[in-house]
Amino acid sequence: MRPEENAIEAARGDVDSADPYERQQQTFPILTDEQVSRLRTYGTEETRPKGSVLFSRGDRGVDFFLVLSGSIEIIEHAPKEADRVVTTHAHHQFTGELDLFNRRAILVDGRTGEDSRLVRLTRDQFRRMSSTEQDIGEIIMRAFILRRTAFIVHKEAGVLLIGARTDRDVIRMNRFLSRNGYPVRQIDPSTEEAARLLCDQRDDLPVICTPDGEIWVNPTTPDLADRLGLTEELPEDHLFDLAVIGGGPAGLSACVYGASEALDTIVIESEAPGGQAGTSSKIENYLGFPTGISGQALAGRAWIQGQKFGATFAIARPANGIHRDEGKFHLTLSGGQTVHARSVILACGATYRTLDLENYAAFEGQGIHYAATALEAQFCSGADVAVVGGGNSAGQAAVFLSRHANHVHVLVRGDGLADSMSDYLVSRIEQSSRITLHTHTEISGLHGDRALEEVTFRNRQTGEAQIHAIPNVFVMIGATPNTGWMGDCVKLDANGFVLTGRDGATPFETSARGIFAVGDVRSGSVKRVASGVGEGSVCISHVHAYLAAEGTG
């Protein structure tokens, strides 16, 4: 695995990798004289005295700086602590990390450590340079990924999350930040550090502590995204060539191929890149990854690719309405923003199905999970867990959790797994001494005080019921299409999936000309990551044809 690939996986919280700060040549490379000679032609030279502030935490759209002489100090803020110099860029080194590819609020300050001579590249100049000078662009891309990985691994330049690790809102915020590649450190409220930060006993936990010393009491996910600058500021009157609704594999594929083929593209995603596939612990049958890859790692790579080609991402603001006017589509987002686009790809996937149990909602986030990643696995050590479902996601979860839990119980309502799960997963489950398959079995009861403690299994054939000490249940029984927000803009099948391929239309075009559908939300699609990626890429050619026919290609 190449260093930058391993770094992305570490950044998404999936594998242990070498400390990026120990890989100085890759994380903080020194460009050659010849590379510097080429790079400097794209920007402007300037001289700055010692102590000059080049950018500050919270700024958006900052420039790229190359040091010709002198130095640039990268500074991290911490609540109620002195500022700390994370690193110093010296001769022929450069500033920046992944936020240079988007317009999110940056995480650190930059100032000259001495009188310095610099080359400054604006965002447009930087994109032109990195796409033209591909060898330099590869060095910079790898460095940016490793620098963000270092922030995440060392929990630097991010926020502090104070609250019990099993609290549902702590899990919610932790998951949102980690899936969006934002550094976060979780602190137990009983520690001295928490007491020092909070100053007095607080009953309204959990809270977020920012590097500037602000304390936010249990913010909602959209509010958290807005306050941290994870949501990009969208110009009100801007007209995109393509709006992709959903950031799962199909949507990310459409984004990468659309943006790389000169379409001004925006992806509208309700939570984080990856969609439902982003919660998969390991995908082992995806082409080109013989040792497997986690859903988060795959999504992370696609997310970075899309930004590299100039795509915009609107995170934590799901679409809740769409209408067409004078050949243009207008998408309203939660929070009141409107996105205007010439064409639309619906890649909004599906939402998890739940169990019909009396107190089910009370245990969501308090023992009931819909994803099996490293975040959830930390709750399972030394305890039994249950996985409900017979599809590939359930099989992948069972195999992954068997490395962390005491024992894994897989529950299916039918008489086996062969009809719904890939053979390689069925074999692993059958051969594992730490996984037990319960056929013709369902959960009939959930028990506990504030968090889940016990689960009742019921055999559907005999009616026999047994109570098991299981504090974590992973529900993976499929999903329903996310089409309720669309109104009547496109035709749906009897189950709510989007119909495509009407008479004379392309395979992915819906009943509304200019609106396409790919991935799990499309009626008749194969519910696999690879097929979603394929549909997203192929659909772009049809978008180009539509725009050309409309005279806007």
Buried (B, 14 or more C-beta within 10 A) or exposed (E): EEBBBBBBBBBBBBBEBBBBBEBEEBBBBBBEEEBBEBBBEBBEEEEBEEEBEBBBBBBBBBBBBBBBEBBBBBBBBBBEEEEEEBBBBBEBBBBBBBBBBBBBBBBBBBBBBBBBBBBBBBBEBBBEBBEEBEEBBEBBBBBBBBBBBBBBBBEBBBBBBBBBBBBBBBBBBBBBBBBBBBBBBBBEBEEEBBBEBBEEEBEEBBBBBBBEEEBBEBBEBBBBBBBBBBBBEBEEEEEBBBBBBBBBBBBBBBBBBBBBBEBBBBBBBBBBBBBBBBBBBBBBBBEEBEEBBBBBBBBBBBBBBBBBBBBBBBBBBBBBBBEBEEEBBBBBBBBEBEBBBBBBBBBBBBBBBBBEBEEBEBBBBBBBBBBBBBBBBEBBEEBBBBBBBBBBBBBBBBBBBBEBBEBBBBBBBEEEBEEBBBEEBBEBBEEBEBBBBBBBBBBBBBBBEEBBBBBBBBBEEEEEEEEEEBBBBBBBBBBBBBBEBBEEBBEBEEEBBBBBBEEEBBBBBBBBBBBBBBBBBBBEBEBBBBBBBBBBBBBBEBBBEBBEEEEEB
